[in-house]
């Protein structure tokens, strides 16, 4: 009991010690090291105290309440909201890496809605670095004056994310380019170490709260995002994967003007993928945009196994091509995940099982993924159905299903959530984050949910076909492609019929409600 009461103090002490070690390992010649060390300790202590008190809040606010009870659910929602607001204040105060961490959490659909709704405002928050800092880094990297490299260079960034920012410039041959610059590498190292120490300390003091795998995955993605030579490689590889796709546009990278700290790429025009006002003015169909977007990422996930890990609206532009046609410009290739080949095939099999409602196969794959009993929630996470659902893919659950699901979810505690997230393979965490961001975009575009389900189902079947194709002869490959197309067509017909049936039932229900209303009016006359 005494240990838990002192938890925030112990966590803060650990963070302070860690901050001091990092600061001591990075001395400054101009004497600014001491100031930097104090600032680092302050940032870390702020983080540890916030997280420490959040954990204690959960522990003691829910003490004595039966999990699943009405009082427990009400109190849990209150603590979720209170904690989310505290974390938002932390991110806004510490900025930089913490804003990125908040964005990461807000994109995970598996965290409580109080967190996603509260932290979602961080998606648009960033503080640009001073132009003088940008100029110094560029000139140091290329050993030239910035005006010898660029004919023009806009001092004001056109985009500023929490980790890097982008400036518009013009080469001496008049080619327009975008120049990307990072400014948080040293501070990020400390922030990542603080988060790592924090997650391990919390799991020791409160065993129900275990999120070390999420922290490790986040650390991996942030390290990748700060290496622009790696981003250049990712960009070129993605361009090669989609070289035959005339809808997808990947900006060309100027290798001679790219280093680990500076990335120079082709400047591409466009608007955010979910800008409905722009799409209407350009006479571009939001449904066609949504379909192209989800097929792009479906191919990445199921066929290539090489996935862009940060598909928020600012990284995907729609560029008009006239007469309602468009191209999707994919930006920011710093965060990518290359799936293990076996994982990719297993994930294709999972979607095949989700589409066909093969409960036994879903549970078997859950064992392979290492999630055990939590595999029964895969249909809910990905398709919005329960594992024993009788409803068609793409349709709403019945009232009875919703009631059973509500009872089941009410029985889950924080231990179940953290155990599920910790048991997932790292590849799965990337899928959950990516899928969460894509679903948010599709929601903003206002397209039917079956657009995503159909695209994923088709890409999953093509992913399995691709593997069989590599192991087969020419005639077999043709047969496999025909078979895959037939299966997809059958699935599409079933989903469209289910959609029509759902619309008919809605229409019938509305008519009956109007008739009842008219009868009540007549009876009162």
DASULJO-V192548 format. One record per backbone hydrogen bond with DSSP energy under -0.5 kcal/mol. NH is the residue of the N-H (numbers start at 1). CO is the residue of the C=O. E is the energy in kcal/mol with one decimal. If there is no record, write none. Layout:
nh->NH co->CO e->E
nh->NH co->CO e->E
This chain:
nh->5 co->1 e->-2.0
nh->6 co->2 e->-1.7
nh->7 co->4 e->-1.0
nh->10 co->6 e->-2.4
nh->11 co->7 e->-2.6
nh->12 co->8 e->-2.3
nh->13 co->9 e->-2.2
nh->14 co->10 e->-2.1
nh->15 co->11 e->-2.3
nh->16 co->12 e->-2.7
nh->17 co->13 e->-2.3
nh->18 co->14 e->-2.2
nh->19 co->15 e->-2.8
nh->20 co->16 e->-2.1
nh->21 co->17 e->-2.0
nh->22 co->18 e->-2.2
nh->23 co->19 e->-2.6
nh->24 co->20 e->-2.5
nh->25 co->21 e->-1.5
nh->26 co->23 e->-1.2
nh->31 co->28 e->-1.2
nh->34 co->31 e->-0.6
nh->36 co->32 e->-2.4
nh->37 co->33 e->-2.7
nh->38 co->34 e->-2.4
nh->39 co->35 e->-2.4
nh->40 co->36 e->-2.5
nh->41 co->37 e->-2.6
nh->42 co->38 e->-2.3
nh->43 co->39 e->-2.5
nh->44 co->40 e->-2.7
nh->45 co->41 e->-2.8
nh->46 co->42 e->-2.3
nh->47 co->43 e->-2.0
nh->48 co->44 e->-2.8
nh->49 co->45 e->-2.8
nh->50 co->46 e->-2.0
nh->51 co->47 e->-2.7
nh->52 co->48 e->-2.9
nh->53 co->49 e->-2.4
nh->54 co->50 e->-1.9
nh->55 co->51 e->-2.5
nh->56 co->52 e->-2.2
nh->57 co->53 e->-2.4
nh->58 co->54 e->-2.1
nh->59 co->55 e->-2.4
nh->60 co->56 e->-2.5
nh->61 co->57 e->-2.3
nh->62 co->58 e->-1.5
nh->65 co->62 e->-1.7
nh->69 co->66 e->-2.4
nh->73 co->69 e->-2.3
nh->74 co->70 e->-2.2
nh->75 co->71 e->-2.6
nh->76 co->72 e->-2.8
nh->77 co->73 e->-2.1
nh->78 co->74 e->-1.8
nh->79 co->75 e->-2.3
nh->80 co->76 e->-2.7
nh->81 co->77 e->-2.3
nh->82 co->78 e->-2.5
nh->83 co->79 e->-2.9
nh->84 co->80 e->-2.6
nh->85 co->81 e->-2.1
nh->86 co->82 e->-1.6
nh->87 co->83 e->-2.5
nh->88 co->84 e->-2.3
nh->89 co->85 e->-2.0
nh->90 co->86 e->-1.9
nh->91 co->87 e->-2.6
nh->92 co->88 e->-2.4
nh->93 co->89 e->-1.9
nh->94 co->90 e->-2.9
nh->95 co->91 e->-2.4
nh->98 co->95 e->-2.1
nh->99 co->96 e->-0.6
nh->100 co->96 e->-1.6
nh->101 co->97 e->-2.4
nh->102 co->98 e->-2.4
nh->103 co->99 e->-2.4
nh->104 co->100 e->-2.3
nh->105 co->101 e->-2.3
nh->106 co->102 e->-2.4
nh->107 co->103 e->-1.0
nh->107 co->104 e->-0.5
nh->108 co->105 e->-1.5
nh->109 co->107 e->-0.7
nh->111 co->108 e->-1.2
nh->115 co->112 e->-1.4
nh->116 co->112 e->-1.5
nh->117 co->113 e->-2.6
nh->118 co->114 e->-1.3
nh->119 co->115 e->-2.9
nh->120 co->116 e->-1.0
nh->121 co->118 e->-0.6
nh->122 co->119 e->-1.9
nh->123 co->120 e->-1.7
nh->124 co->121 e->-1.0
nh->125 co->122 e->-1.6
nh->128 co->126 e->-0.6
nh->133 co->130 e->-0.7
nh->134 co->130 e->-1.5
nh->135 co->131 e->-2.9
nh->136 co->132 e->-2.1
nh->137 co->133 e->-1.9
nh->138 co->134 e->-2.3
nh->139 co->135 e->-2.5
nh->140 co->136 e->-2.3
nh->141 co->137 e->-2.1
nh->142 co->138 e->-1.8
nh->143 co->139 e->-1.3
nh->144 co->139 e->-0.7
nh->148 co->145 e->-1.7
nh->149 co->145 e->-0.9
nh->150 co->146 e->-2.5
nh->151 co->170 e->-2.4
nh->152 co->170 e->-1.4
nh->154 co->168 e->-2.7
nh->157 co->155 e->-0.5
nh->158 co->166 e->-2.3
nh->159 co->166 e->-1.4
nh->161 co->164 e->-2.7
nh->165 co->181 e->-2.4
nh->166 co->159 e->-3.1
nh->167 co->179 e->-2.9
nh->169 co->177 e->-2.5
nh->170 co->152 e->-2.6
nh->171 co->175 e->-2.7
nh->172 co->149 e->-0.5
nh->174 co->171 e->-2.0
nh->177 co->169 e->-2.6
nh->178 co->265 e->-2.9
nh->179 co->167 e->-3.2
nh->180 co->178 e->-0.5
nh->180 co->263 e->-3.1
nh->181 co->165 e->-2.5
nh->182 co->261 e->-0.8
nh->183 co->163 e->-1.3
nh->188 co->184 e->-2.7
nh->189 co->185 e->-1.6
nh->190 co->186 e->-1.2
nh->191 co->187 e->-2.3
nh->192 co->188 e->-2.9
nh->193 co->189 e->-1.9
nh->194 co->190 e->-2.8
nh->195 co->191 e->-2.3
nh->196 co->192 e->-2.3
nh->197 co->193 e->-2.8
nh->198 co->194 e->-2.5
nh->199 co->195 e->-2.6
nh->200 co->196 e->-2.1
nh->201 co->197 e->-2.4
nh->202 co->198 e->-2.8
nh->203 co->199 e->-1.9
nh->204 co->200 e->-1.5
nh->205 co->201 e->-2.4
nh->206 co->202 e->-3.4
nh->209 co->206 e->-2.2
nh->210 co->208 e->-0.8
nh->215 co->211 e->-1.8
nh->216 co->212 e->-2.5
nh->217 co->213 e->-2.4
nh->218 co->214 e->-2.3
nh->219 co->215 e->-2.7
nh->220 co->216 e->-2.2
nh->221 co->217 e->-2.2
nh->222 co->218 e->-2.3
nh->223 co->219 e->-2.2
nh->224 co->220 e->-1.9
nh->225 co->221 e->-1.9
nh->226 co->222 e->-0.9
nh->226 co->223 e->-0.5
nh->227 co->224 e->-1.4
nh->228 co->226 e->-0.7
nh->228 co->260 e->-2.1
nh->231 co->227 e->-1.6
nh->232 co->228 e->-2.0
nh->233 co->229 e->-1.8
nh->234 co->230 e->-2.6
nh->235 co->231 e->-2.5
nh->236 co->232 e->-2.3
nh->237 co->233 e->-2.4
nh->238 co->234 e->-2.4
nh->239 co->235 e->-2.3
nh->240 co->236 e->-1.7
nh->241 co->237 e->-2.0
nh->242 co->238 e->-1.8
nh->243 co->240 e->-1.1
nh->245 co->242 e->-1.5
nh->246 co->244 e->-0.8
nh->249 co->328 e->-3.1
nh->251 co->249 e->-0.5
nh->251 co->330 e->-0.6
nh->254 co->264 e->-2.7
nh->255 co->253 e->-1.1
nh->257 co->254 e->-1.5
nh->258 co->255 e->-1.7
nh->259 co->262 e->-3.1
nh->263 co->180 e->-1.8
nh->265 co->178 e->-2.4
nh->265 co->263 e->-0.5
nh->266 co->252 e->-3.1
nh->267 co->176 e->-1.7
nh->268 co->266 e->-0.5
nh->271 co->318 e->-1.8
nh->273 co->313 e->-0.9
nh->273 co->316 e->-1.9
nh->275 co->272 e->-2.0
nh->276 co->274 e->-1.5
nh->279 co->275 e->-2.1
nh->280 co->276 e->-2.5
nh->281 co->277 e->-2.1
nh->282 co->278 e->-2.3
nh->283 co->280 e->-1.2
nh->284 co->279 e->-3.0
nh->289 co->285 e->-2.0
nh->290 co->286 e->-2.7
nh->291 co->287 e->-2.5
nh->292 co->288 e->-2.4
nh->293 co->289 e->-2.5
nh->294 co->290 e->-2.7
nh->295 co->291 e->-2.1
nh->296 co->292 e->-1.9
nh->297 co->293 e->-2.1
nh->298 co->294 e->-2.2
nh->299 co->295 e->-2.3
nh->300 co->296 e->-1.7
nh->301 co->297 e->-2.6
nh->302 co->298 e->-2.8
nh->303 co->298 e->-0.5
nh->303 co->299 e->-1.6
nh->304 co->299 e->-2.4
nh->305 co->300 e->-1.7
nh->306 co->300 e->-1.3
nh->307 co->337 e->-2.6
nh->309 co->335 e->-3.3
nh->312 co->310 e->-1.8
nh->315 co->312 e->-2.4
nh->316 co->313 e->-1.3
nh->317 co->329 e->-2.6
nh->318 co->271 e->-3.0
nh->319 co->317 e->-0.6
nh->319 co->327 e->-2.9
nh->320 co->318 e->-0.6
nh->321 co->325 e->-2.6
nh->322 co->325 e->-0.7
nh->325 co->322 e->-1.8
nh->327 co->319 e->-2.0
nh->328 co->247 e->-3.1
nh->329 co->317 e->-2.9
nh->329 co->327 e->-0.6
nh->330 co->249 e->-2.3
nh->330 co->328 e->-0.7
nh->331 co->315 e->-3.2
nh->331 co->329 e->-0.6
nh->336 co->334 e->-0.8
nh->337 co->307 e->-1.8
nh->339 co->305 e->-2.7
nh->339 co->337 e->-0.7
nh->344 co->340 e->-2.4
nh->345 co->341 e->-2.0
nh->346 co->342 e->-2.6
nh->347 co->343 e->-2.7
nh->348 co->344 e->-2.0
nh->349 co->345 e->-2.4
nh->350 co->346 e->-2.2
nh->351 co->347 e->-2.0
nh->352 co->348 e->-2.0
nh->353 co->349 e->-2.3
nh->354 co->350 e->-2.5
nh->355 co->351 e->-2.4
nh->356 co->352 e->-1.8
nh->357 co->353 e->-0.6
nh->357 co->354 e->-0.5
nh->358 co->353 e->-2.5
nh->359 co->357 e->-1.4
nh->362 co->358 e->-2.1
nh->363 co->359 e->-2.2
nh->364 co->360 e->-2.2
nh->365 co->361 e->-2.6
nh->366 co->362 e->-1.9
nh->367 co->363 e->-1.6
nh->368 co->364 e->-1.6
nh->369 co->365 e->-2.5
nh->370 co->366 e->-0.7
nh->370 co->367 e->-0.5
nh->371 co->366 e->-2.2
nh->372 co->366 e->-0.9
nh->374 co->371 e->-1.9
nh->375 co->372 e->-1.9
nh->376 co->373 e->-1.2
nh->377 co->374 e->-2.1
nh->378 co->375 e->-2.0
nh->381 co->377 e->-2.6
nh->382 co->378 e->-2.6
nh->383 co->379 e->-2.4
nh->384 co->379 e->-1.0
nh->384 co->380 e->-0.8
nh->385 co->379 e->-1.4
nh->389 co->386 e->-1.7
nh->395 co->392 e->-2.0
nh->402 co->398 e->-2.4
nh->403 co->399 e->-2.0
nh->404 co->400 e->-2.2
nh->405 co->401 e->-2.7
nh->406 co->402 e->-2.4
nh->407 co->403 e->-1.9
nh->408 co->404 e->-2.0
nh->409 co->405 e->-3.0
nh->410 co->406 e->-2.1
nh->411 co->407 e->-0.7
nh->411 co->408 e->-0.9
nh->412 co->409 e->-1.5
nh->417 co->413 e->-1.7
nh->418 co->414 e->-2.7
nh->419 co->415 e->-2.6
nh->420 co->416 e->-2.4
nh->421 co->417 e->-2.3
nh->422 co->418 e->-2.4
nh->423 co->419 e->-1.9
nh->424 co->420 e->-1.0
nh->428 co->425 e->-1.1
nh->429 co->425 e->-1.2
nh->430 co->426 e->-1.3
nh->431 co->427 e->-1.6
nh->432 co->428 e->-2.6
nh->433 co->429 e->-2.1
nh->434 co->430 e->-2.8
nh->435 co->431 e->-3.1
nh->436 co->432 e->-1.9
nh->437 co->433 e->-2.1
nh->438 co->434 e->-2.4
nh->439 co->435 e->-2.5
nh->440 co->436 e->-1.6
nh->441 co->437 e->-1.9
nh->442 co->438 e->-2.6
nh->443 co->439 e->-2.3
nh->444 co->440 e->-2.0
nh->445 co->441 e->-2.0
nh->446 co->442 e->-0.7
nh->446 co->443 e->-0.7
nh->447 co->442 e->-1.6
nh->451 co->448 e->-1.4
nh->452 co->449 e->-0.7
nh->453 co->449 e->-1.4
nh->454 co->450 e->-2.8
nh->455 co->451 e->-1.8
nh->456 co->452 e->-2.6
nh->457 co->453 e->-2.5
nh->458 co->454 e->-2.7
nh->459 co->455 e->-2.5
nh->460 co->456 e->-2.6
nh->461 co->457 e->-2.0
nh->462 co->458 e->-2.2
nh->463 co->459 e->-2.3
nh->464 co->460 e->-1.9
nh->465 co->461 e->-2.3
nh->466 co->462 e->-2.6
nh->467 co->463 e->-1.3
nh->468 co->464 e->-2.0
nh->469 co->465 e->-3.1
nh->470 co->466 e->-1.7
nh->471 co->467 e->-0.9
nh->472 co->469 e->-1.2
nh->477 co->473 e->-2.0
nh->478 co->474 e->-1.8
nh->479 co->475 e->-2.2
nh->480 co->476 e->-2.6
nh->481 co->477 e->-2.1
nh->482 co->478 e->-2.2
nh->483 co->479 e->-2.7
nh->484 co->480 e->-2.6
nh->485 co->481 e->-2.3
nh->486 co->482 e->-2.1
nh->487 co->483 e->-2.3
nh->488 co->484 e->-2.5
nh->489 co->485 e->-2.4
nh->490 co->486 e->-2.5
nh->491 co->487 e->-2.4
nh->492 co->488 e->-2.7
nh->493 co->489 e->-2.4
nh->494 co->490 e->-2.3
nh->495 co->491 e->-2.4
nh->496 co->492 e->-2.7
nh->497 co->493 e->-2.6
nh->498 co->494 e->-2.3
nh->499 co->495 e->-2.4
nh->500 co->496 e->-2.4
nh->501 co->497 e->-2.6
nh->502 co->498 e->-2.3
nh->503 co->499 e->-2.3
nh->504 co->500 e->-2.5
nh->505 co->501 e->-2.5
nh->506 co->502 e->-2.3
nh->507 co->503 e->-2.5
nh->508 co->504 e->-2.9
nh->509 co->505 e->-2.4
nh->510 co->506 e->-2.4
nh->511 co->507 e->-2.4
nh->512 co->508 e->-2.4
nh->513 co->509 e->-2.3
nh->514 co->510 e->-2.1
nh->515 co->511 e->-2.3
nh->516 co->512 e->-2.5
nh->517 co->513 e->-2.2
nh->518 co->514 e->-2.3
nh->519 co->515 e->-2.5
nh->520 co->516 e->-2.4
nh->521 co->517 e->-2.1
nh->522 co->518 e->-2.4
nh->523 co->519 e->-2.5
nh->524 co->520 e->-1.2
nh->525 co->521 e->-0.6
nh->525 co->522 e->-1.1
